[in-house]
Amino acid sequence: MGLTCASNTGQLLTTLAELLVSEVDVATTEPLHLFQEALEFFQRCLSLQEYQLTQSEEDANGGEEEVPEPNPPTEEPLDEGHWATVVEPVTKSTILDTLLAQVETLTAVCGLFSTRGGDDPGWVEQYYDNLIKERILFATEETSRQRDTALAKAKFRCALADAGFNTAKLDLPTYEREVSSAYEGFTDLQGDAQALCDRADAELVFNASIRKTLEHPENGFTPKDIATSNLMRWKHLTKALDSLTVASKLPDTRNLPRIHLGRGDCEMHRRSLGAAPLAYEVACKSAPTLLKNAEIFYRGTARLARGANTTEEEREASTKEAIVAGLSGDFSKLKEQVRVEQARVREVVEDMSEEGLLVADDLQNLGI
């Protein structure tokens, strides 16, 4: 199998597995098997690339013999019935592409463990250490793609820590240390919109994983445990909000509507910490301000989305704005949304409830 075919097959299998993960009725093992098969194709492609790079370097270093002058070009046109094939030489950057694709696949595998549980994800870390870690350092040398490598490694590190926490292989303090330090290697983090957004995503996943764990009373959390988790969640949600705020002001930032939507979600997450049984005092006192901030962010998102013709973000933000306004006592926008798209409103409310953006009292107050 050729290099391009092997690489494309690996990417296709990874994409298919990610689509299957989104289907709740698909058995856990099916996406995992596809991810593992994708890794095999990428590894096969990598081995061929490394061989070709070694061969080309040996040819370049051993060429002391006299090289004949090339024949002069002919003026004969190519037969219109044939195509010329240009074979690109393998470089360290080419190899890095394949390695980064493997890291992205491993990151997706970690997400599978985090959402659906399963066996010990330790084999993922072993795969990275044994087959990728040293190679990616080598491939990054003499390229200008250190940032690409740093982004992929940071995302993988956070995803691996999340998988470890959700499968009870990491305790909470260790998980927090991994997330907090994952992006420390960036020399210009405050000027890198993508890195800031990725870090915000990791902080939000951290919050979601703790929330999911607290939903199971059998885990035996004490009031002290809950207080500690409240403090951690507030801190990381605030860091996520700060990262998104900085990213929204950078000149090269893409998809501003999605970033401002995330800012609104951060405020709703922070507000939810004030509800029973968590009752985090700071969140309780700040609840009206947090609710107002969320409404402003959602309204701004809808406006930006309309200007960018991104219908999905506009509809989501408009519905969330109406819901938040209703929680503040203004039901006019929500009533209009329900009149026009009742099913849509119910869907957004259910999603917000499932994600922890709304609490039980909110659903009662909204009357939905």
MOQUINOR-V75768 format. One line per field, one symbol per residue. ss: DSSP state (@ for helix, = for strand, . for the rest). psi: psi as a letter, one per 20 degrees, with the letter a starting at -180 (. if undefined). burial: I if it has 24 or more other C-alpha atoms within 12 Angstrom, else O. A space follows every 10 residues. Layout:
ss = ???
psi = ???
burial = ???
This chain:
ss = ..@@@@@@@@ @@@@@@@@@@ @......@@@ @@@@@@@@@@ @@@@@@@@@@ @@@@@@@@@@ @......... .......... .......... .@@@@@@@@@ @@@@@@@@@@ @@@@@@.... .@@@@@@@@@ @.@@@@@@@@ .....@@@@@ @@@@@@@@@@ @@@@@@.... .@@@@@@@@@ @.......@@ @.@@@@@@@@ @@@@@@@@@@ @@@@..@@@. ..@@@@@@@@ @@@@@@@@@@ @@@@@@@@.. .....@@@@@ @@@@@@@@@@ @@........ @@@@@@@@@@ @@@@@@@@@@ @@@@@@@@.. @@@@@@@@@@ @@@@@@@... .@@@@@@@@@ @@@@@@@@@@ @@@@@....@ @@@@@@..
psi = prggggghgg hghgggghhh hiohjpqhhg hghgghhghg ghhggggggh ghggghhghh ijmhrppqqq qqqrjpqqpi jqqppoopqp rhhghhgggh hgghghghgh hghhhjbbrp jhhghggggh igghhhgghh qkrkkhgggg gghggggghg hggggijkiq rghggghggh ihjhiphlgi jogggghggg ghhhggghhg ghhiiohiil prhggggghg ggggghhhhg ggghgghiiq hjpqlhghgh ghgghghhgh hhiiqqjglp gghghighgg ggggggghgh ggghhghjkn gghggggggh ghghhhhiio jghghgghhg mghgghgggg ghghijhqrg hghghhk.
burial = OOIIOIIOII IIIIIIIIOI IOOOOOOIOI IIOIIIIIII IIIIIIIIII OOOOOOOOOO OOOOOOOOOO OOOOOOOOOO OOOOOOOOOI IIIIIIIIII IIIIIIIIII IIIIIIIOOO IIOIIOIIOO IIIOIIIOII OOOOOOOIII IIIIIIIIII IIIIIIIIOO OIOOIIOIII OIIOOIOOIO OIIIIIIIII IIIIIIIIII IOIIOOOOOO OOOOOIOOII IIIIIIIIII IIIIIIIIOO OOOOIIIIII IIIIIIIIII IIIIIOOIII OIIOOOIIOI IIIIIIIIII IIIIIOOOOO OOIIIIIIII IIIIIIIIOO OOIIOOIIOO OOOOIIOIIO OIIOOIIIIO OIOOOIOI
